[in-house]
């Protein structure tokens, strides 16, 4: 008999086990059986070819229509083209110098074909696909498939779906009696089948009913394991000590509130009250604050920082780029005015020092900044990764604010938090302008409490977005540059965004794919061509901090100033934090190489003033490219939360608990964070109940084992640190 914790090497042999380990990070029988089929076929039922996308690695069931051998024109040898169909579409299989395959792939032959979808001469094809014929080769028993499900597994170029299927066959009928990780009361209440039946039926269902019952049960395994990891983290956090940070009557915060030229919205007031209550508690706050650009996150973060300063502590704001750090420094010092000049002539009695620390500071400025941080002279510290260095010692770090938290690694965030000392934890507030769907926030950020500012950004002008298909309509791109010049002549400014700095970076592995447009190539072409009559500036991450600041300051001056910049050609370094209200137009080159959320963030740089914004998404993607749907979606709406959900759907949710996005064992196979929100919420309640009485799962050994199989412990630690 075979046990779930048995090593695959013992069951399958060294060669097969090594292949599964390399391709899918599988080590045990449970890892194999938890890698569920991604879909099912039936003999006679044909896969829908119409939905195949370029670049997909697929396994399809189809029938051979024709087999033709061609002589190559430009070189010696032959090319075999096999046309297959599923009844709704056609696909070409291509082989080279393999005319002998005609005996196997004759007209009418049916089989499973696997490979990566490519395009040649505007035709989709599989080049040198792997295949297994149904009812033809000696290795396949056709009767086995009659009126039965054919499981199709996620495959790689080296490990095909049918290889995984054969491995599953070797173990599934030898399974020992299993100890069920779900408590019996939970199974009975929700009418869930046992684990043994669920694992057998998910791989070899005899009916739709069996398959549905197996899915429902195994979804609970995934959802509960996910929520247990997060519940254990929350339980541990409640035991951590933190210094309560109380608001001070007539202190710095009160002086700041009195100086504000505007009134906080109801939403901002509600979130502020929540943050104040958590700062005053004896355990650390862990809160995620999300909201669109301009919704007021920075003001709320500043109020939290001032509360901590009023209590004698320090607050650190960590930004992902020097551009954004400098932007925050300027915005915060401007908001505080005299309150940011403690110790200086004319400063306010309740003021504090505000210090900027970045990697590009000169020696003298850096030394002074470090001294201000260590001595406590700087109540508010704003910086980049430079804050994480060993030499940075805080006097009393009470609050860590992390802006655009997705731009930082877990280790980096943990490093800054640790600077509060080993005997206590700082309060943590993370901010993002990248909208997060509710169910994603509940799972991926389940260890954080979440606040959302839903009010539309005040004073923002509408942004119109269009897709420019440059390869098909080059005249439209020419018109885009003409429009850029017109915007400048009207007194406005323009961004041009490119994917990378240098042309030698990240050359594509596919010889048929052209390299991404590079700044060093495009900028000279524009300055010598369509933009020769306007002033063009260049911005990218390779510039020194001083040069970046100079470019930003000149761009902020605008067309009316003698030293101003009219058009800025930049990489995505301007994605967040850049606020130039006079900028009205953005052209994003190779827009298909950016994600939905990134495109949404980029276009948020325009339309920030009184004039409406225009964003052009330029692409040379072909008609069959899946990126077209993505670009059309961005052009159709400016609703960040709607786009975030679409982004999640297209990325297939990835790995909720870790950094891995595809190709390896994921935390969630069956559960969809978009569709299974009620299940995830129920699982969260159950997980909280279990952890409350058994935080180490000592009395739930089977559940602990299942958790370790479904959630890699490295990923559990990843969540713990975040």
URWOWO-V144354 format. One record per residue. N is the residue number from 1. RES is the residue in one small letter. PSI is psi in radians with two decimals (999 if undefined). Layout:
n=N res=RES psi=PSI
n=N res=RES psi=PSI
This chain:
n=1 res=x psi=2.68
n=2 res=x psi=2.34
n=3 res=x psi=2.71
n=4 res=x psi=-0.57
n=5 res=x psi=0.12
n=6 res=x psi=2.47
n=7 res=x psi=2.46
n=8 res=x psi=-0.53
n=9 res=x psi=-0.68
n=10 res=x psi=-0.45
n=11 res=x psi=-0.73
n=12 res=x psi=-0.29
n=13 res=x psi=2.78
n=14 res=x psi=-0.73
n=15 res=x psi=-0.89
n=16 res=x psi=-0.70
n=17 res=x psi=-0.71
n=18 res=x psi=-0.68
n=19 res=x psi=-0.75
n=20 res=x psi=-0.63
n=21 res=x psi=-0.79
n=22 res=x psi=-0.74
n=23 res=x psi=-0.61
n=24 res=x psi=0.11
n=25 res=x psi=0.59
n=26 res=x psi=2.38
n=27 res=x psi=-0.58
n=28 res=x psi=2.97
n=29 res=x psi=-0.68
n=30 res=x psi=-0.68
n=31 res=x psi=-0.74
n=32 res=x psi=-0.82
n=33 res=x psi=-0.34
n=34 res=x psi=-0.08
n=35 res=x psi=1.45
n=36 res=x psi=2.71
n=37 res=x psi=2.50
n=38 res=x psi=-0.33
n=39 res=x psi=3.07
n=40 res=x psi=2.50
n=41 res=x psi=2.83
n=42 res=x psi=2.54
n=43 res=x psi=2.21
n=44 res=x psi=-0.43
n=45 res=x psi=2.33
n=46 res=x psi=2.46
n=47 res=x psi=2.53
n=48 res=x psi=1.87
n=49 res=x psi=-0.36
n=50 res=x psi=-0.46
n=51 res=x psi=0.03
n=52 res=x psi=2.43
n=53 res=x psi=2.61
n=54 res=x psi=2.29
n=55 res=x psi=-0.30
n=56 res=x psi=2.42
n=57 res=x psi=2.00
n=58 res=x psi=2.76
n=59 res=x psi=2.14
n=60 res=x psi=2.72
n=61 res=x psi=2.20
n=62 res=x psi=3.07
n=63 res=x psi=2.46
n=64 res=x psi=2.23
n=65 res=x psi=-0.73
n=66 res=x psi=2.75
n=67 res=x psi=2.09
n=68 res=x psi=2.37
n=69 res=x psi=2.26
n=70 res=x psi=2.57
n=71 res=x psi=2.37
n=72 res=x psi=2.41
n=73 res=x psi=-0.66
n=74 res=x psi=-0.13
n=75 res=x psi=2.93
n=76 res=x psi=2.73
n=77 res=x psi=-3.10
n=78 res=x psi=2.85
n=79 res=x psi=2.23
n=80 res=x psi=2.21
n=81 res=x psi=2.13
n=82 res=x psi=2.09
n=83 res=x psi=2.20
n=84 res=x psi=2.79
n=85 res=x psi=2.69
n=86 res=x psi=0.15
n=87 res=x psi=-0.32
n=88 res=x psi=-0.28
n=89 res=x psi=3.04
n=90 res=x psi=2.70
n=91 res=x psi=2.51
n=92 res=x psi=2.29
n=93 res=x psi=2.36
n=94 res=x psi=2.28
n=95 res=x psi=2.80
n=96 res=x psi=2.23
n=97 res=x psi=0.69
n=98 res=x psi=0.96
n=99 res=x psi=-0.38
n=100 res=x psi=-0.29
n=101 res=x psi=-0.19
n=102 res=x psi=-0.48
n=103 res=x psi=-0.63
n=104 res=x psi=-0.73
n=105 res=x psi=0.94
n=106 res=x psi=2.85
n=107 res=x psi=2.29
n=108 res=x psi=-0.25
n=109 res=x psi=2.45
n=110 res=x psi=2.48
n=111 res=x psi=-3.10
n=112 res=x psi=2.21
n=113 res=x psi=2.36
n=114 res=x psi=2.39
n=115 res=x psi=-2.97
n=116 res=x psi=2.28
n=117 res=x psi=2.15
n=118 res=x psi=3.08
n=119 res=x psi=2.39
n=120 res=x psi=2.21
n=121 res=x psi=0.72
n=122 res=x psi=0.36
n=123 res=x psi=2.33
n=124 res=x psi=2.51
n=125 res=x psi=2.84
n=126 res=x psi=2.06
n=127 res=x psi=2.20
n=128 res=x psi=0.97
n=129 res=x psi=2.69
n=130 res=x psi=2.62
n=131 res=x psi=2.75
n=132 res=x psi=2.11
n=133 res=x psi=2.51
n=134 res=x psi=2.07
n=135 res=x psi=0.22
n=136 res=x psi=-0.92
n=137 res=x psi=2.77
n=138 res=x psi=-0.35
n=139 res=x psi=-0.23
n=140 res=x psi=2.20
n=141 res=x psi=1.89
n=142 res=x psi=-0.59
n=143 res=x psi=-0.40
n=144 res=x psi=-0.46
n=145 res=x psi=-0.15
n=146 res=x psi=2.16
n=147 res=x psi=0.46
n=148 res=x psi=2.78
n=149 res=x psi=2.45
n=150 res=x psi=1.86
n=151 res=x psi=2.37
n=152 res=x psi=2.10
n=153 res=x psi=2.69
n=154 res=x psi=2.25
n=155 res=x psi=2.95
n=156 res=x psi=3.11
n=157 res=x psi=-0.46
n=158 res=x psi=-0.34
n=159 res=x psi=1.86
n=160 res=x psi=2.88
n=161 res=x psi=-0.77
n=162 res=x psi=-0.41
n=163 res=x psi=-0.78
n=164 res=x psi=-0.72
n=165 res=x psi=-0.74
n=166 res=x psi=-0.63
n=167 res=x psi=-0.74
n=168 res=x psi=-0.73
n=169 res=x psi=-0.63
n=170 res=x psi=-0.50
n=171 res=x psi=-0.44
n=172 res=x psi=-0.58
n=173 res=x psi=-0.06
n=174 res=x psi=0.15
n=175 res=x psi=2.36
n=176 res=x psi=2.96
n=177 res=x psi=2.25
n=178 res=x psi=2.46
n=179 res=x psi=2.11
n=180 res=x psi=2.22
n=181 res=x psi=-0.45
n=182 res=x psi=2.25
n=183 res=x psi=2.52
n=184 res=x psi=-0.66
n=185 res=x psi=-0.64
n=186 res=x psi=-0.73
n=187 res=x psi=-0.75
n=188 res=x psi=-0.73
n=189 res=x psi=-0.64
n=190 res=x psi=0.13
n=191 res=x psi=0.88
n=192 res=x psi=2.46
n=193 res=x psi=2.94
n=194 res=x psi=2.85
n=195 res=x psi=-0.71
n=196 res=x psi=-0.87
n=197 res=x psi=-0.68
n=198 res=x psi=-0.77
n=199 res=x psi=-0.65
n=200 res=x psi=-0.76
n=201 res=x psi=-0.48
n=202 res=x psi=-0.54
n=203 res=x psi=-0.59
n=204 res=x psi=1.10
n=205 res=x psi=2.48
n=206 res=x psi=-0.19
n=207 res=x psi=2.90
n=208 res=x psi=-0.63
n=209 res=x psi=-0.77
n=210 res=x psi=-0.77
n=211 res=x psi=-0.76
n=212 res=x psi=-0.71
n=213 res=x psi=-0.70
n=214 res=x psi=-0.78
n=215 res=x psi=-0.82
n=216 res=x psi=-0.74
n=217 res=x psi=-0.82
n=218 res=x psi=-0.43
n=219 res=x psi=-0.67
n=220 res=x psi=-0.67
n=221 res=x psi=-0.82
n=222 res=x psi=-0.85
n=223 res=x psi=-0.73
n=224 res=x psi=-0.71
n=225 res=x psi=-0.76
n=226 res=x psi=-0.84
n=227 res=x psi=-0.45
n=228 res=x psi=-0.73
n=229 res=x psi=-0.80
n=230 res=x psi=-0.66
n=231 res=x psi=-0.68
n=232 res=x psi=-0.67
n=233 res=x psi=-0.80
n=234 res=x psi=-0.69
n=235 res=x psi=-0.74
n=236 res=x psi=-0.70
n=237 res=x psi=-0.60
n=238 res=x psi=-0.32
n=239 res=x psi=-0.15
n=240 res=x psi=2.47
n=241 res=x psi=2.61
n=242 res=x psi=2.60
n=243 res=x psi=2.14
n=244 res=x psi=2.35
n=245 res=x psi=1.87
n=246 res=x psi=2.55
n=247 res=x psi=2.46
n=248 res=x psi=2.08
n=249 res=x psi=2.34
n=250 res=x psi=0.46
n=251 res=x psi=-2.75
n=252 res=x psi=-0.74
n=253 res=x psi=-0.75
n=254 res=x psi=-0.71
n=255 res=x psi=-0.67
n=256 res=x psi=-0.82
n=257 res=x psi=-0.68
n=258 res=x psi=-0.43
n=259 res=x psi=-0.17
n=260 res=x psi=2.31
n=261 res=x psi=0.08
n=262 res=x psi=2.93
n=263 res=x psi=2.39
n=264 res=x psi=2.53
n=265 res=x psi=2.92
n=266 res=x psi=-0.68
n=267 res=x psi=-0.72
n=268 res=x psi=-0.69
n=269 res=x psi=-0.73
n=270 res=x psi=-0.80
n=271 res=x psi=-0.68
n=272 res=x psi=-0.72
n=273 res=x psi=-0.73
n=274 res=x psi=-0.79
n=275 res=x psi=-0.73
n=276 res=x psi=-0.73
n=277 res=x psi=-0.71
n=278 res=x psi=-0.60
n=279 res=x psi=-0.52
n=280 res=x psi=-0.14
n=281 res=x psi=2.90
n=282 res=x psi=0.08
n=283 res=x psi=2.74
n=284 res=x psi=2.44
n=285 res=x psi=2.42
n=286 res=x psi=1.67
n=287 res=x psi=2.41
n=288 res=x psi=2.18
n=289 res=x psi=2.00
n=290 res=x psi=2.61
n=291 res=x psi=2.68
n=292 res=x psi=2.84
n=293 res=x psi=2.28
n=294 res=x psi=0.09
n=295 res=x psi=-0.08
n=296 res=x psi=0.35
n=297 res=x psi=-0.73
n=298 res=x psi=-0.69
n=299 res=x psi=-0.73
n=300 res=x psi=-0.68
n=301 res=x psi=-0.69
n=302 res=x psi=-0.70
n=303 res=x psi=-0.69
n=304 res=x psi=-0.71
n=305 res=x psi=-0.69
n=306 res=x psi=-0.59
n=307 res=x psi=-0.76
n=308 res=x psi=-0.72
n=309 res=x psi=-0.69
n=310 res=x psi=-0.52
n=311 res=x psi=0.12
n=312 res=x psi=0.08
n=313 res=x psi=-3.06
n=314 res=x psi=2.71
n=315 res=x psi=2.40
n=316 res=x psi=2.28
n=317 res=x psi=2.06
n=318 res=x psi=2.11
n=319 res=x psi=2.61
n=320 res=x psi=-0.38
n=321 res=x psi=2.76
n=322 res=x psi=-0.60
n=323 res=x psi=-0.82
n=324 res=x psi=-0.68
n=325 res=x psi=-0.79
n=326 res=x psi=-0.65
n=327 res=x psi=-0.79
n=328 res=x psi=-0.73
n=329 res=x psi=-0.81
n=330 res=x psi=-0.74
n=331 res=x psi=-0.74
n=332 res=x psi=-0.76
n=333 res=x psi=-0.58
n=334 res=x psi=-0.73
n=335 res=x psi=-0.69
n=336 res=x psi=-0.57
n=337 res=x psi=-2.26
n=338 res=x psi=-0.37
n=339 res=x psi=-0.27
n=340 res=x psi=0.24
n=341 res=x psi=0.74
n=342 res=x psi=2.33
n=343 res=x psi=-0.16
n=344 res=x psi=2.73
n=345 res=x psi=2.24
n=346 res=x psi=0.06
n=347 res=x psi=2.88
n=348 res=x psi=2.60
n=349 res=x psi=-0.55
n=350 res=x psi=0.37
n=351 res=x psi=3.05
n=352 res=x psi=2.84
n=353 res=x psi=2.47
n=354 res=x psi=2.15
n=355 res=x psi=2.43
n=356 res=x psi=2.23
n=357 res=x psi=1.99
n=358 res=x psi=2.92
n=359 res=x psi=-0.29
n=360 res=x psi=0.04
n=361 res=x psi=2.55
n=362 res=x psi=2.97
n=363 res=x psi=-0.80
n=364 res=x psi=-0.78
n=365 res=x psi=-0.68
n=366 res=x psi=-0.75
n=367 res=x psi=-0.74
n=368 res=x psi=-0.71
n=369 res=x psi=-0.78
n=370 res=x psi=-0.67
n=371 res=x psi=-0.75
n=372 res=x psi=-0.63
n=373 res=x psi=-0.82
n=374 res=x psi=-0.68
n=375 res=x psi=-0.30
n=376 res=x psi=0.01
n=377 res=x psi=-0.62
n=378 res=x psi=1.86
n=379 res=x psi=-0.54
n=380 res=x psi=2.17
n=381 res=x psi=2.18
n=382 res=x psi=2.31
n=383 res=x psi=3.10
n=384 res=x psi=-2.67
n=385 res=x psi=-0.29
n=386 res=x psi=-0.46
n=387 res=x psi=-0.34
n=388 res=x psi=-0.15
n=389 res=x psi=2.66
n=390 res=x psi=-0.61
n=391 res=x psi=-0.16
n=392 res=x psi=1.91
n=393 res=x psi=2.22
n=394 res=x psi=2.60
n=395 res=x psi=-0.81
n=396 res=x psi=1.48
n=397 res=x psi=1.92
n=398 res=x psi=-0.37
n=399 res=x psi=2.31
n=400 res=x psi=2.15
n=401 res=x psi=2.17
n=402 res=x psi=2.05
n=403 res=x psi=2.45
n=404 res=x psi=1.05
n=405 res=x psi=-0.48
n=406 res=x psi=-0.21
n=407 res=x psi=-0.04
n=408 res=x psi=2.58
n=409 res=x psi=2.76
n=410 res=x psi=-0.74
n=411 res=x psi=-0.65
n=412 res=x psi=-0.76
n=413 res=x psi=-0.71
n=414 res=x psi=-0.61
n=415 res=x psi=-0.77
n=416 res=x psi=-0.74
n=417 res=x psi=-0.66
n=418 res=x psi=-0.30
n=419 res=x psi=-0.11
n=420 res=x psi=-0.27
n=421 res=x psi=2.76
n=422 res=x psi=-0.28
n=423 res=x psi=-0.03
n=424 res=x psi=2.92
n=425 res=x psi=2.55
n=426 res=x psi=2.82
n=427 res=x psi=2.59
n=428 res=x psi=2.24
n=429 res=x psi=2.05
n=430 res=x psi=2.46
n=431 res=x psi=2.59
n=432 res=x psi=2.44
n=433 res=x psi=0.05
n=434 res=x psi=1.85
n=435 res=x psi=2.48
n=436 res=x psi=2.14
n=437 res=x psi=2.59
n=438 res=x psi=-0.79
n=439 res=x psi=-0.52
n=440 res=x psi=-0.74
n=441 res=x psi=-0.64
n=442 res=x psi=-0.39
n=443 res=x psi=-1.10
n=444 res=x psi=-0.55
n=445 res=x psi=0.57
n=446 res=x psi=-0.36
n=447 res=x psi=-0.03
n=448 res=x psi=2.54
n=449 res=x psi=2.58
n=450 res=x psi=2.30
n=451 res=x psi=2.44
n=452 res=x psi=2.23
n=453 res=x psi=1.90
n=454 res=x psi=-0.21
n=455 res=x psi=2.49
n=456 res=x psi=2.50
n=457 res=x psi=2.28
n=458 res=x psi=2.48
n=459 res=x psi=0.18
n=460 res=x psi=2.48
n=461 res=x psi=2.74
n=462 res=x psi=2.59
n=463 res=x psi=2.19
n=464 res=x psi=2.34
n=465 res=x psi=2.34
n=466 res=x psi=2.59
n=467 res=x psi=2.29
n=468 res=x psi=1.97
n=469 res=x psi=1.56
n=470 res=x psi=-0.63
n=471 res=x psi=-0.64
n=472 res=x psi=-0.56
n=473 res=x psi=1.22
n=474 res=x psi=-0.47
n=475 res=x psi=-0.51
n=476 res=x psi=-0.62
n=477 res=x psi=-0.69
n=478 res=x psi=-0.72
n=479 res=x psi=-0.58
n=480 res=x psi=-0.75
n=481 res=x psi=-0.60
n=482 res=x psi=-0.72
n=483 res=x psi=-0.62
n=484 res=x psi=-0.77
n=485 res=x psi=-0.69
n=486 res=x psi=-0.70
n=487 res=x psi=-0.74
n=488 res=x psi=-0.77
n=489 res=x psi=-0.44
n=490 res=x psi=0.04
n=491 res=x psi=0.19
n=492 res=x psi=-3.10
n=493 res=x psi=2.86
n=494 res=x psi=2.46
n=495 res=x psi=2.47
n=496 res=x psi=2.09
n=497 res=x psi=2.35
n=498 res=x psi=2.75
n=499 res=x psi=-0.47
n=500 res=x psi=2.95
n=501 res=x psi=-1.00
n=502 res=x psi=2.64
n=503 res=x psi=-0.35
n=504 res=x psi=-0.07
n=505 res=x psi=2.47
n=506 res=x psi=0.96
n=507 res=x psi=2.38
n=508 res=x psi=2.52
n=509 res=x psi=-0.48
n=510 res=x psi=2.06
n=511 res=x psi=-0.40
n=512 res=x psi=-0.16
n=513 res=x psi=2.26
n=514 res=x psi=2.70
n=515 res=x psi=2.71
n=516 res=x psi=2.63
n=517 res=x psi=2.34
n=518 res=x psi=2.56
n=519 res=x psi=-0.75
n=520 res=x psi=-0.34
n=521 res=x psi=-0.78
n=522 res=x psi=-0.74
n=523 res=x psi=-0.86
n=524 res=x psi=-0.65
n=525 res=x psi=-0.72
n=526 res=x psi=-0.73
n=527 res=x psi=-0.48
n=528 res=x psi=-0.22
n=529 res=x psi=-1.96
n=530 res=x psi=-0.37
n=531 res=x psi=0.42
n=532 res=x psi=-0.36
n=533 res=x psi=0.10
n=534 res=x psi=2.88
n=535 res=x psi=2.09
n=536 res=x psi=2.28
n=537 res=x psi=2.78
n=538 res=x psi=2.34
n=539 res=x psi=2.25
n=540 res=x psi=2.94
n=541 res=x psi=-0.28
n=542 res=x psi=-0.18
n=543 res=x psi=2.71
n=544 res=x psi=2.82
n=545 res=x psi=-0.68
n=546 res=x psi=-0.71
n=547 res=x psi=-0.70
n=548 res=x psi=-0.80
n=549 res=x psi=-0.67
n=550 res=x psi=-0.77
n=551 res=x psi=-0.78
n=552 res=x psi=-0.72
n=553 res=x psi=-0.71
n=554 res=x psi=-0.63
n=555 res=x psi=-0.65
n=556 res=x psi=-0.47
n=557 res=x psi=-0.67
n=558 res=x psi=3.10
n=559 res=x psi=-0.47
n=560 res=x psi=-0.29
n=561 res=x psi=2.54
n=562 res=x psi=-0.56
n=563 res=x psi=0.16
n=564 res=x psi=2.88
n=565 res=x psi=2.32
n=566 res=x psi=-0.79
n=567 res=x psi=2.23
n=568 res=x psi=2.10
n=569 res=x psi=2.11
n=570 res=x psi=2.77
n=571 res=x psi=-2.95
n=572 res=x psi=0.21
n=573 res=x psi=-0.36
n=574 res=x psi=0.23
n=575 res=x psi=-0.71
n=576 res=x psi=2.65
n=577 res=x psi=-0.22
n=578 res=x psi=2.15
n=579 res=x psi=1.65
n=580 res=x psi=1.67
n=581 res=x psi=-0.38
n=582 res=x psi=-0.17
n=583 res=x psi=2.19
n=584 res=x psi=-0.15
n=585 res=x psi=2.48
n=586 res=x psi=2.33
n=587 res=x psi=2.07
n=588 res=x psi=1.93
n=589 res=x psi=2.55
n=590 res=x psi=0.83
n=591 res=x psi=-0.41
n=592 res=x psi=-0.23
n=593 res=x psi=0.05
n=594 res=x psi=2.69
n=595 res=x psi=2.90
n=596 res=x psi=-0.86
n=597 res=x psi=-0.66
n=598 res=x psi=-0.71
n=599 res=x psi=-0.72
n=600 res=x psi=-0.71
n=601 res=x psi=-0.75
n=602 res=x psi=-0.84
n=603 res=x psi=-0.26
n=604 res=x psi=-0.10
n=605 res=x psi=-0.27
n=606 res=x psi=2.89
n=607 res=x psi=0.46
n=608 res=x psi=-0.05
n=609 res=x psi=-2.59
n=610 res=x psi=-0.36
n=611 res=x psi=2.53
n=612 res=x psi=2.72
n=613 res=x psi=2.70
n=614 res=x psi=2.25
n=615 res=x psi=2.22
n=616 res=x psi=2.15
n=617 res=x psi=1.83
n=618 res=x psi=2.26
n=619 res=x psi=2.63
n=620 res=x psi=0.29
n=621 res=x psi=2.48
n=622 res=x psi=3.03
n=623 res=x psi=-0.49
n=624 res=x psi=0.05
n=625 res=x psi=2.36
n=626 res=x psi=-0.31
n=627 res=x psi=-0.38
n=628 res=x psi=-0.72
n=629 res=x psi=-0.68
n=630 res=x psi=-0.81
n=631 res=x psi=-0.71
n=632 res=x psi=-0.63
n=633 res=x psi=-0.76
n=634 res=x psi=-0.66
n=635 res=x psi=-0.40
n=636 res=x psi=-0.32
n=637 res=x psi=2.68
n=638 res=x psi=0.21
n=639 res=x psi=1.83
n=640 res=x psi=-0.62
n=641 res=x psi=-0.65
n=642 res=x psi=-0.74
n=643 res=x psi=-0.62
n=644 res=x psi=-0.68
n=645 res=x psi=-0.70
n=646 res=x psi=-0.71
n=647 res=x psi=-0.75
n=648 res=x psi=-0.74
n=649 res=x psi=-0.76
n=650 res=x psi=-0.52
n=651 res=x psi=-0.01
n=652 res=x psi=0.50
n=653 res=x psi=-0.36
n=654 res=x psi=-2.60
n=655 res=x psi=1.96
n=656 res=x psi=-0.63
n=657 res=x psi=-0.12
n=658 res=x psi=-2.99
n=659 res=x psi=-0.34
n=660 res=x psi=2.41
n=661 res=x psi=-0.38
n=662 res=x psi=2.85
n=663 res=x psi=-0.17
n=664 res=x psi=3.06
n=665 res=x psi=2.11
n=666 res=x psi=2.84
n=667 res=x psi=-0.55
n=668 res=x psi=2.09
n=669 res=x psi=-0.80
n=670 res=x psi=-0.58
n=671 res=x psi=2.32
n=672 res=x psi=2.14
n=673 res=x psi=-0.26
n=674 res=x psi=-0.68
n=675 res=x psi=-0.42
n=676 res=x psi=0.74
n=677 res=x psi=-0.70
n=678 res=x psi=-0.72
n=679 res=x psi=-0.78
n=680 res=x psi=-0.65
n=681 res=x psi=-0.72
n=682 res=x psi=-0.74
n=683 res=x psi=-0.59
n=684 res=x psi=-0.74
n=685 res=x psi=-0.79
n=686 res=x psi=-0.73
n=687 res=x psi=-0.74
n=688 res=x psi=-0.69
n=689 res=x psi=-0.77
n=690 res=x psi=-0.80
n=691 res=x psi=-0.54
n=692 res=x psi=-0.60
n=693 res=x psi=-0.32
n=694 res=x psi=1.26
n=695 res=x psi=-0.47
n=696 res=x psi=0.08
n=697 res=x psi=0.57
n=698 res=x psi=-0.67
n=699 res=x psi=0.18
n=700 res=x psi=1.05
n=701 res=x psi=-0.70
n=702 res=x psi=-0.63
n=703 res=x psi=-0.67
n=704 res=x psi=-0.71
n=705 res=x psi=-0.74
n=706 res=x psi=-0.69
n=707 res=x psi=-0.74
n=708 res=x psi=-0.54
n=709 res=x psi=-0.68
n=710 res=x psi=-0.56
n=711 res=x psi=1.80
n=712 res=x psi=2.32
n=713 res=x psi=-0.46
n=714 res=x psi=-0.65
n=715 res=x psi=-0.59
n=716 res=x psi=-0.70
n=717 res=x psi=-0.60
n=718 res=x psi=-0.80
n=719 res=x psi=-0.70
n=720 res=x psi=-0.72
n=721 res=x psi=-0.41
n=722 res=x psi=999
